[in-house]
């Protein structure tokens, strides 16, 4: 079994175009060609661990991904996220590679999903990008929007003023002009593309905060106890899109809205079906659209397989 360290993973990533790879994964999932069991989960007092796994029929590998989030780590000088991906030959079950990515691949495939959703759901002209959060996803989600929209104006909100200032400084180096918001409601008032990327357990954005024509990508609510949006936002949305309908029944913004009776599952479509034109996309700039990203193993399968191939990993003969 090959052990591939982060430096080699980063070199393999240089030649990869992630968005079409992740799009293909979502389509395969919605077409029933991917086998993705329910998420394994450990909720500790100090953090959380997600175990996601599965395979695409006809592919070379099955993948088991372990990803953690320990949100007190930055105060210790450690990253909040970590993890690895394990690849096994789909024909023989033999382990072929361990990608010691420290959560990097999870971060990138999550950011790619947000960009893909914006490609099909964002208004034609993005006036300003609103971001709730100041961490890794708050950075990557915006950076991955570069090929989707020419907008480089960002309004960001975060609880910690020091981290918000660091975010402004870092994103300026990436070509984005970042202004600090007073509160999450200001994001809704001034932005028509909003990304929420926090570990919040209570809604940050209320129903009345969202103006017509806005797209919201809800990224942070990837566990049953997390929530960033008031269910009323989904109730008033013209289009509610899940990365996985089955998974969003149990976690994410859709799960909370279903529990509250704000929406019914027949109003929810999958991103893979939107990409494949089997489900509606945004049709005008007055619509409100919501993408609920809970993170599906098919994203891990696609990025891990691509990186392994680029690093020279092959399945058994």
Backbone torsions as a table, in degrees:
resi	resn	phi	psi	omega
1	UNK	NA	132.2	177.6
2	UNK	-84.1	138.9	173.4
3	UNK	-108.5	117.8	-174.4
4	UNK	-110.5	116.0	-177.2
5	UNK	-81.7	169.6	-174.1
6	UNK	-59.1	-40.8	-177.9
7	UNK	-60.6	-41.3	178.2
8	UNK	-69.8	-35.4	176.1
9	UNK	-61.6	-44.4	180.0
10	UNK	-61.9	-38.4	178.0
11	UNK	-66.2	-39.6	178.7
12	UNK	-65.5	-32.9	-178.9
13	UNK	-69.1	-23.8	-173.4
14	UNK	-59.1	-32.8	-177.5
15	UNK	-98.9	10.1	-174.3
16	UNK	-104.0	137.5	171.3
17	UNK	-100.3	101.8	-168.7
18	UNK	-72.9	-33.2	-172.7
19	UNK	-60.8	-49.4	177.9
20	UNK	-65.2	-32.1	177.4
21	UNK	-62.8	-46.4	-179.0
22	UNK	-71.2	-35.5	174.3
23	UNK	-58.0	-46.7	179.0
24	UNK	-58.9	-37.3	178.1
25	UNK	-65.3	-44.3	178.4
26	UNK	-62.4	-40.6	179.0
27	UNK	-64.4	-45.2	178.1
28	UNK	-58.4	-40.5	179.8
29	UNK	-63.7	-48.0	-177.6
30	UNK	-69.4	-21.6	176.8
31	UNK	-87.0	-1.4	178.8
32	UNK	80.7	15.7	-179.8
33	UNK	-91.3	-3.8	178.9
34	UNK	-110.7	141.0	174.7
35	UNK	-105.8	112.3	-176.1
36	UNK	-132.7	100.6	178.3
37	UNK	-69.0	168.3	177.6
38	UNK	-57.6	153.1	-177.6
39	UNK	-67.4	135.5	168.1
40	UNK	-87.1	143.2	-170.8
41	UNK	-148.3	137.4	171.9
42	UNK	-124.2	119.2	176.7
43	UNK	-106.4	107.8	-179.6
44	UNK	-96.2	168.9	175.2
45	UNK	-65.6	-27.2	-174.4
46	UNK	-105.0	-8.4	-178.1
47	UNK	177.3	-162.8	-177.5
48	UNK	-145.2	152.0	179.3
49	UNK	-130.6	129.1	177.3
50	UNK	-112.2	136.0	177.5
51	UNK	-119.8	114.8	-177.9
52	UNK	-124.1	142.1	-171.6
53	UNK	-158.8	160.7	179.7
54	UNK	158.4	-170.9	178.9
55	UNK	-155.9	159.5	171.5
56	UNK	-103.7	127.7	-178.5
57	UNK	-56.8	131.7	-179.3
58	UNK	89.0	-7.0	178.8
59	UNK	-81.4	171.2	-176.4
60	UNK	-81.0	-27.4	-170.8
61	UNK	-130.5	158.3	156.8
62	UNK	-110.2	151.7	-168.9
63	UNK	-127.3	137.4	171.6
64	UNK	-120.5	121.4	-178.3
65	UNK	-114.8	133.2	174.3
66	UNK	-116.8	122.6	-179.4
67	UNK	-134.1	137.9	-177.7
68	UNK	-124.5	156.5	173.4
69	UNK	-137.0	111.2	178.3
70	UNK	-120.1	98.7	-163.7
71	UNK	-78.7	-6.0	172.6
72	UNK	-89.2	-4.1	-175.8
73	UNK	-61.3	-39.0	-179.4
74	UNK	-56.3	-31.7	177.8
75	UNK	-69.5	-15.5	176.9
76	UNK	-100.4	4.8	-178.0
77	UNK	78.2	21.0	-179.0
78	UNK	-118.7	151.2	175.0
79	UNK	-67.7	149.3	-179.5
80	UNK	-73.6	-28.3	-177.4
81	UNK	-109.0	149.8	176.5
82	UNK	-155.9	176.4	177.3
83	UNK	150.2	-175.2	178.6
84	UNK	-157.3	164.3	175.9
85	UNK	-125.9	133.8	-179.1
86	UNK	-111.9	128.7	-178.9
87	UNK	-111.0	135.7	179.2
88	UNK	-127.0	144.3	177.1
89	UNK	-63.9	127.6	-175.9
90	UNK	-70.0	-25.3	-177.8
91	UNK	-84.8	-34.4	-173.3
92	UNK	-115.3	-16.7	-176.9
93	UNK	80.3	1.3	-178.9
94	UNK	-74.1	138.7	175.0
95	UNK	-69.1	131.7	-177.3
96	UNK	-116.7	-25.2	-179.1
97	UNK	-160.3	147.0	169.6
98	UNK	-118.9	117.4	178.7
99	UNK	-94.3	104.9	-178.4
100	UNK	-87.3	73.5	-171.3
101	UNK	-90.6	-8.7	-179.8
102	UNK	55.8	32.9	178.3
103	UNK	87.8	-2.9	-177.3
104	UNK	-61.2	-43.9	-178.1
105	UNK	-68.3	-36.4	174.9
106	UNK	-62.2	-43.2	179.0
107	UNK	-60.4	-44.3	-175.9
108	UNK	-71.0	-41.3	-178.7
109	UNK	-69.6	-29.0	175.8
110	UNK	-69.1	-43.3	178.2
111	UNK	-64.2	-38.2	178.2
112	UNK	-62.4	-39.1	179.2
113	UNK	-61.9	-41.1	178.1
114	UNK	-63.0	-40.7	179.0
115	UNK	-66.8	-40.4	178.7
116	UNK	-62.5	-44.3	178.3
117	UNK	-59.9	-42.7	179.9
118	UNK	-64.5	-34.1	179.2
119	UNK	-56.9	-38.2	-175.2
120	UNK	-100.9	-16.8	-170.2
121	UNK	-121.5	-18.2	-177.1
122	UNK	-73.7	154.2	175.5
123	UNK	-63.3	158.9	-175.2
124	UNK	-63.8	-31.0	176.9
125	UNK	-123.7	112.2	177.7
126	UNK	-86.7	117.4	-178.0
127	UNK	-78.0	-43.6	-178.6
128	UNK	-158.7	141.1	178.5
129	UNK	-94.2	123.5	176.7
130	UNK	-98.7	137.7	-178.3
131	UNK	-132.4	124.6	169.8
132	UNK	-100.9	114.3	-177.7
133	UNK	125.9	159.8	-178.8
134	UNK	-135.7	10.8	-175.4
135	UNK	-92.5	-157.9	-175.9
136	UNK	-59.6	-47.5	-178.9
137	UNK	-67.2	-33.8	177.0
138	UNK	-60.6	-30.9	176.8
139	UNK	-80.3	-53.6	-172.9
140	UNK	-66.3	-38.0	179.7
141	UNK	-58.9	-44.1	-179.5
142	UNK	-68.6	-43.5	-179.8
143	UNK	-61.6	-37.5	-179.0
144	UNK	-75.7	-7.9	174.8
145	UNK	-81.7	-8.0	-176.3
146	UNK	-54.4	-45.0	178.8
147	UNK	-78.3	-5.9	-176.1
148	UNK	-94.8	-37.5	-177.7
149	UNK	-143.9	144.5	176.3
150	UNK	-77.3	-5.2	-177.2
151	UNK	-63.7	130.6	177.4
152	UNK	-123.8	11.2	177.9
153	UNK	-94.0	125.3	-175.7
154	UNK	-126.1	136.4	171.9
155	UNK	-114.6	117.1	-172.9
156	UNK	-118.8	143.9	174.9
157	UNK	-126.2	139.0	174.5
158	UNK	-152.4	153.4	-178.0
159	UNK	-71.0	-33.5	-176.1
160	UNK	-98.1	115.7	-176.1
161	UNK	-64.1	-35.2	179.0
162	UNK	-65.1	-43.5	179.2
163	UNK	-69.4	-32.7	177.4
164	UNK	-66.1	-41.3	178.2
165	UNK	-65.7	-38.7	177.0
166	UNK	-64.3	-38.3	177.5
167	UNK	-61.9	-46.8	179.2
168	UNK	-57.9	-44.0	-178.1
169	UNK	-65.5	-46.7	-177.7
170	UNK	-65.1	-41.7	-177.6
171	UNK	-72.6	-27.5	175.4
172	UNK	-61.7	-36.7	178.3
173	UNK	-67.9	-20.2	178.1
174	UNK	-93.5	2.8	176.6
175	UNK	95.5	13.1	-179.6
176	UNK	-107.9	138.5	176.5
177	UNK	-96.1	110.8	-171.9
178	UNK	-109.3	129.1	174.6
179	UNK	-112.6	145.8	-180.0
180	UNK	-88.3	133.9	177.3
181	UNK	-91.3	149.3	178.2
182	UNK	-70.2	-38.0	-176.1
183	UNK	-158.6	168.5	-179.4
184	UNK	-60.3	-32.2	-178.8
185	UNK	-59.5	-31.0	179.6
186	UNK	-65.8	-29.0	176.3
187	UNK	-60.8	-44.9	179.6
188	UNK	-66.1	-35.5	-177.2
189	UNK	-71.4	-29.2	-169.8
190	UNK	-118.4	-7.6	-174.2
191	UNK	-123.3	145.4	175.5
192	UNK	-114.5	7.1	165.3
193	UNK	-136.6	116.7	-174.5
194	UNK	-123.0	135.1	174.4
195	UNK	-118.3	125.3	174.2
196	UNK	-106.1	123.6	-173.8
197	UNK	-139.3	63.9	-177.3
198	UNK	-131.7	165.8	173.0
199	UNK	-93.0	30.3	-175.2
200	UNK	-59.6	147.2	176.9
201	UNK	-113.5	2.1	173.4
202	UNK	-136.6	149.2	-174.6
203	UNK	-57.0	135.0	173.9
204	UNK	-91.5	-36.5	-178.4
205	UNK	-109.1	131.2	179.4
206	UNK	-96.4	166.7	-176.2
207	UNK	-57.6	-43.9	-177.2
208	UNK	-75.1	-7.5	-179.8
209	UNK	-75.4	-23.8	-171.8
210	UNK	-93.2	123.9	179.8
211	UNK	-92.1	161.5	178.6
212	UNK	-56.1	145.1	177.6
213	UNK	88.6	2.3	-174.4
214	UNK	-89.4	141.1	167.6
215	UNK	-108.2	135.5	177.4
216	UNK	-121.1	125.3	170.0
217	UNK	-104.4	111.1	-179.8
218	UNK	-93.1	108.2	-170.7
219	UNK	-104.2	-32.3	-168.8
220	UNK	-77.9	-24.2	-171.8
221	UNK	-86.1	75.2	-176.4
222	UNK	-106.0	13.1	177.8
223	UNK	-140.3	157.0	-175.3
224	UNK	-58.0	-29.8	-176.1
225	UNK	-86.7	-6.1	-176.5
226	UNK	-93.9	149.6	178.3
227	UNK	-161.3	132.7	178.8
228	UNK	-119.0	-21.3	-175.2
229	UNK	-117.7	141.3	169.4
230	UNK	-66.6	136.5	-179.8
231	UNK	-56.0	-25.3	178.8
232	UNK	-62.8	-25.8	176.8
233	UNK	-64.1	-42.2	178.1
234	UNK	-70.0	-34.1	179.6
235	UNK	-63.6	-37.4	-178.0
236	UNK	-89.2	-9.0	-178.1
237	UNK	-66.6	143.4	175.0
238	UNK	-76.5	-26.1	-178.5
239	UNK	-147.0	124.9	177.6
240	UNK	-115.9	121.5	-173.9
241	UNK	-120.7	130.0	177.0
242	UNK	-105.7	149.7	168.6
243	UNK	-71.6	-33.9	176.0
244	UNK	-146.7	117.2	178.0
245	UNK	-60.4	-42.0	-179.1
246	UNK	-63.3	-43.4	-178.2
247	UNK	-71.5	-35.7	-178.2
248	UNK	-75.0	-8.9	170.9
249	UNK	-72.1	-19.5	-173.1
250	UNK	-112.7	-18.7	-176.4
251	UNK	-153.7	161.4	177.6
252	UNK	91.2	-178.1	-175.7
253	UNK	-65.7	-35.5	-179.7
254	UNK	-64.6	-40.9	179.0
255	UNK	-59.4	-43.1	178.8
256	UNK	-65.3	-40.5	179.6
257	UNK	-67.3	-37.7	176.2
258	UNK	-64.8	-44.1	-179.8
259	UNK	-61.9	-34.2	-179.8
260	UNK	-84.5	-6.4	-177.0
261	UNK	75.0	16.9	-178.8
262	UNK	-73.5	-31.5	177.8
263	UNK	-140.7	167.0	171.9
264	UNK	-114.1	156.9	-174.5
265	UNK	-64.1	-24.9	-179.4
266	UNK	-70.5	-8.5	174.9
267	UNK	-87.5	-7.5	-173.6
268	UNK	-99.8	131.3	174.6
269	UNK	-115.7	161.9	-180.0
270	UNK	-97.0	147.3	-179.5
271	UNK	-59.5	-38.2	178.6
272	UNK	-59.6	-36.0	177.9
273	UNK	-74.0	-33.2	175.7
274	UNK	-64.5	-46.0	179.8
275	UNK	-59.4	-42.7	-177.2
276	UNK	-83.2	6.9	178.8
277	UNK	63.2	26.8	173.7
278	UNK	-95.1	-6.2	178.7
279	UNK	-137.7	157.4	-175.2
280	UNK	-68.1	150.3	171.8
281	UNK	-110.4	179.2	172.8
282	UNK	-60.4	134.6	-179.7
283	UNK	-114.9	-13.3	175.1
284	UNK	-156.2	165.6	-173.2
285	UNK	-85.4	9.4	174.3
286	UNK	-99.1	-10.7	-175.5
287	UNK	-74.7	149.8	170.5
288	UNK	-102.4	127.3	-179.1
289	UNK	-126.4	146.1	-179.9
290	UNK	-132.7	131.4	172.4
291	UNK	-112.9	124.3	179.8
292	UNK	-103.0	107.0	-177.5
293	UNK	-101.1	105.7	177.4
294	UNK	-101.5	-8.3	179.4
295	UNK	83.0	110.3	-175.4
296	UNK	-112.3	141.2	-176.5
297	UNK	-56.7	-25.2	-179.7
298	UNK	-62.4	-29.0	174.8
299	UNK	-65.1	-42.0	178.9
300	UNK	-66.1	-40.7	179.0
301	UNK	-58.8	-46.1	-176.4
302	UNK	-66.6	-46.6	-176.5
303	UNK	-73.5	-36.8	179.3
304	UNK	-66.9	-41.6	179.0
305	UNK	-63.3	-43.2	-178.8
306	UNK	-65.5	-43.4	179.9
307	UNK	-66.6	-42.3	179.8
308	UNK	-61.3	-44.2	178.8
309	UNK	-62.4	-42.7	179.8
310	UNK	-64.8	-26.7	178.8
311	UNK	-89.6	4.1	176.2
312	UNK	89.2	13.2	179.2
313	UNK	-81.2	133.2	177.4
314	UNK	-128.7	151.0	175.4
315	UNK	-71.1	170.5	177.5
316	UNK	-60.2	147.8	178.5
317	UNK	-69.5	NA	NA
